[in-house]
């Protein structure tokens, strides 16, 4: 049976950019752009019944900006992964973007081929960090960002910590299951419990939690293969 394509949405108020990006992505057999919009509010209205697997989202838009979209999706508790792709990229905003629910935060200067790889990483592993962003973690993240959680790391079970460490290594659910000799369903249960205990919204938030609490250090975060 042929694998289903990953469904993508693009929300950006630059119509030409949206059309060009859609045309490029649709050439890759792994992906299908199923929804485009030039405003956040229009996108939210269009996705009442169905959401894309991965959303490529601009920050600054006239009709509902990216922050409003992320807040609305967080309330709906959808499984849509969010890649914020913006010309208003600042690495100092990275922590706030992750706290808002972004699974990756990228500059529009990114190469198109690299963007496709980021989409793959976010869909299969739940997050993406660039080399530059890991450098931010090394120098700033664990000390300057407010903590995400209401629980301490001592509230996590040994197995939950095992799963968390493997999430930081960009392992998929199946890879974690194989590594720990447990079922994929059990891995998903541990991930859900981790997000509840740490009060984060996504896998990227779990990585930040792990860095902040000394479960891993920034050097141990596995980056997307180049």
ZIBELZI-V837239 format. One record per backbone hydrogen bond with DSSP energy under -0.5 kcal/mol. CO is the residue of the C=O (numbers start at 1). NH is the residue of the N-H. If there is no record, write none. Layout:
co:CO nh:NH
co:CO nh:NH
This chain:
co:6 nh:32
co:7 nh:53
co:7 nh:54
co:8 nh:34
co:8 nh:35
co:9 nh:56
co:10 nh:37
co:11 nh:58
co:13 nh:15
co:14 nh:18
co:15 nh:19
co:16 nh:20
co:17 nh:21
co:18 nh:22
co:19 nh:23
co:20 nh:24
co:21 nh:25
co:22 nh:26
co:24 nh:27
co:25 nh:28
co:27 nh:29
co:28 nh:31
co:30 nh:6
co:32 nh:8
co:32 nh:34
co:35 nh:10
co:37 nh:12
co:39 nh:43
co:40 nh:44
co:41 nh:45
co:42 nh:46
co:43 nh:47
co:45 nh:48
co:53 nh:81
co:54 nh:9
co:55 nh:57
co:55 nh:83
co:56 nh:11
co:57 nh:85
co:59 nh:61
co:59 nh:66
co:62 nh:64
co:63 nh:41
co:63 nh:42
co:64 nh:40
co:65 nh:69
co:66 nh:70
co:67 nh:71
co:68 nh:72
co:69 nh:73
co:70 nh:74
co:71 nh:75
co:72 nh:76
co:73 nh:77
co:73 nh:78
co:81 nh:55
co:81 nh:83
co:82 nh:84
co:82 nh:103
co:82 nh:104
co:83 nh:57
co:83 nh:85
co:84 nh:86
co:84 nh:106
co:86 nh:89
co:86 nh:108
co:90 nh:93
co:91 nh:94
co:93 nh:97
co:94 nh:98
co:95 nh:99
co:96 nh:100
co:97 nh:101
co:97 nh:102
co:98 nh:101
co:103 nh:128
co:104 nh:84
co:106 nh:86
co:107 nh:110
co:111 nh:115
co:112 nh:116
co:113 nh:117
co:114 nh:118
co:115 nh:119
co:116 nh:120
co:117 nh:121
co:118 nh:122
co:119 nh:123
co:120 nh:124
co:121 nh:125
co:121 nh:126
co:121 nh:127
co:122 nh:126
co:126 nh:204
co:129 nh:224
co:130 nh:134
co:131 nh:135
co:132 nh:136
co:133 nh:137
co:134 nh:138
co:135 nh:139
co:136 nh:140
co:136 nh:141
co:137 nh:142
co:140 nh:143
co:140 nh:144
co:141 nh:145
co:152 nh:155
co:153 nh:156
co:157 nh:161
co:158 nh:162
co:159 nh:163
co:160 nh:164
co:161 nh:165
co:162 nh:166
co:163 nh:167
co:164 nh:168
co:166 nh:169
co:166 nh:171
co:167 nh:170
co:168 nh:222
co:172 nh:176
co:173 nh:177
co:174 nh:178
co:175 nh:179
co:176 nh:180
co:177 nh:181
co:177 nh:182
co:183 nh:187
co:184 nh:188
co:185 nh:189
co:186 nh:190
co:187 nh:191
co:188 nh:192
co:189 nh:193
co:190 nh:194
co:191 nh:195
co:192 nh:196
co:193 nh:197
co:194 nh:198
co:195 nh:199
co:195 nh:200
co:197 nh:150
co:197 nh:151
co:202 nh:206
co:203 nh:207
co:204 nh:208
co:205 nh:209
co:206 nh:210
co:207 nh:211
co:208 nh:212
co:209 nh:213
co:210 nh:215
co:210 nh:216
co:211 nh:214
co:217 nh:220
co:218 nh:221
